[in-house]
Amino acid sequence: MKITIPRELLLVEIERRCFDRECNTRTRIGLTKEEARAYCGFECERCGRKWKDVLTERDVPEWWEELSITDLHAIREDADAVQDEPGEVVKRMSEDFRRLQREGETGEE
């Protein structure tokens, strides 16, 4: 047997501070190109709160033009839209679960 671990080139490491004034913990985040395109926030290492955030040209000056050309803003917006609405499979499973609950309450099989 052979174990293969896919490797991706690390694009950049960015540093963010928690926006909570009481926490203000520094968080370091390593991103690949794909992760940089989809980056829309971070989770504080100390308090665990999630914060919305975007990359700026200052964060990735060497790669900014390439990320902009590949439309990183459109990818991020698509990712946000997907997270807001459940997929078709989740909807179907939820409907089946509710149907089974109703049948269980009424004693039907």
TAQUI-V101342 format. One record per residue. N is the residue number from 1. SS is DSSP state (h for helix, s for strand, l for the rest). PSI is psi in whole degrees, 0 to 359 (none if undefined). OMEGA is omega in whole degrees, -180 to 180 (* if undefined). Layout:
BEGIN
n=N ss=SS psi=PSI omega=OMEGA
n=N ss=SS psi=PSI omega=OMEGA
END
This chain:
BEGIN
n=1 ss=l psi=146 omega=-179
n=2 ss=l psi=128 omega=178
n=3 ss=l psi=125 omega=179
n=4 ss=l psi=127 omega=178
n=5 ss=l psi=114 omega=180
n=6 ss=l psi=138 omega=180
n=7 ss=l psi=140 omega=176
n=8 ss=l psi=144 omega=-180
n=9 ss=l psi=126 omega=177
n=10 ss=s psi=124 omega=-178
n=11 ss=s psi=309 omega=-171
n=12 ss=s psi=155 omega=170
n=13 ss=s psi=124 omega=179
n=14 ss=s psi=160 omega=-180
n=15 ss=s psi=130 omega=178
n=16 ss=s psi=155 omega=175
n=17 ss=s psi=143 omega=177
n=18 ss=l psi=135 omega=-178
n=19 ss=l psi=349 omega=176
n=20 ss=l psi=122 omega=-175
n=21 ss=l psi=328 omega=-180
n=22 ss=l psi=329 omega=-178
n=23 ss=l psi=294 omega=178
n=24 ss=l psi=31 omega=-179
n=25 ss=l psi=142 omega=178
n=26 ss=s psi=132 omega=179
n=27 ss=s psi=129 omega=177
n=28 ss=s psi=135 omega=-175
n=29 ss=s psi=124 omega=176
n=30 ss=s psi=131 omega=-176
n=31 ss=s psi=139 omega=169
n=32 ss=s psi=177 omega=180
n=33 ss=h psi=315 omega=-180
n=34 ss=h psi=318 omega=178
n=35 ss=h psi=324 omega=179
n=36 ss=h psi=322 omega=179
n=37 ss=h psi=324 omega=-176
n=38 ss=h psi=358 omega=-175
n=39 ss=l psi=126 omega=179
n=40 ss=l psi=9 omega=178
n=41 ss=s psi=179 omega=-179
n=42 ss=s psi=164 omega=177
n=43 ss=s psi=131 omega=-180
n=44 ss=l psi=133 omega=-179
n=45 ss=l psi=334 omega=-176
n=46 ss=l psi=304 omega=-174
n=47 ss=l psi=345 omega=177
n=48 ss=l psi=3 omega=179
n=49 ss=l psi=145 omega=179
n=50 ss=s psi=136 omega=-178
n=51 ss=s psi=137 omega=174
n=52 ss=s psi=140 omega=-176
n=53 ss=l psi=159 omega=176
n=54 ss=l psi=155 omega=174
n=55 ss=l psi=149 omega=176
n=56 ss=l psi=170 omega=179
n=57 ss=l psi=328 omega=179
n=58 ss=l psi=329 omega=180
n=59 ss=l psi=321 omega=-176
n=60 ss=l psi=65 omega=-174
n=61 ss=l psi=322 omega=-178
n=62 ss=l psi=332 omega=-174
n=63 ss=l psi=359 omega=-174
n=64 ss=h psi=315 omega=-179
n=65 ss=h psi=316 omega=179
n=66 ss=h psi=318 omega=179
n=67 ss=h psi=323 omega=179
n=68 ss=h psi=320 omega=180
n=69 ss=h psi=322 omega=180
n=70 ss=l psi=12 omega=172
n=71 ss=l psi=60 omega=-179
n=72 ss=h psi=332 omega=179
n=73 ss=h psi=321 omega=179
n=74 ss=h psi=320 omega=179
n=75 ss=h psi=317 omega=-180
n=76 ss=h psi=317 omega=180
n=77 ss=h psi=320 omega=177
n=78 ss=h psi=320 omega=180
n=79 ss=h psi=320 omega=178
n=80 ss=h psi=319 omega=-179
n=81 ss=h psi=321 omega=-180
n=82 ss=h psi=322 omega=-179
n=83 ss=h psi=332 omega=-177
n=84 ss=h psi=326 omega=-177
n=85 ss=l psi=134 omega=178
n=86 ss=l psi=151 omega=179
n=87 ss=l psi=173 omega=-178
n=88 ss=h psi=320 omega=-179
n=89 ss=h psi=317 omega=179
n=90 ss=h psi=318 omega=178
n=91 ss=h psi=314 omega=-179
n=92 ss=h psi=316 omega=-180
n=93 ss=h psi=322 omega=179
n=94 ss=h psi=317 omega=179
n=95 ss=h psi=317 omega=178
n=96 ss=h psi=319 omega=180
n=97 ss=h psi=315 omega=179
n=98 ss=h psi=320 omega=179
n=99 ss=h psi=316 omega=179
n=100 ss=h psi=323 omega=177
n=101 ss=h psi=315 omega=179
n=102 ss=h psi=318 omega=179
n=103 ss=h psi=323 omega=179
n=104 ss=h psi=324 omega=-180
n=105 ss=h psi=325 omega=-178
n=106 ss=h psi=351 omega=178
n=107 ss=l psi=10 omega=179
n=108 ss=l psi=158 omega=175
n=109 ss=l psi=none omega=*
END
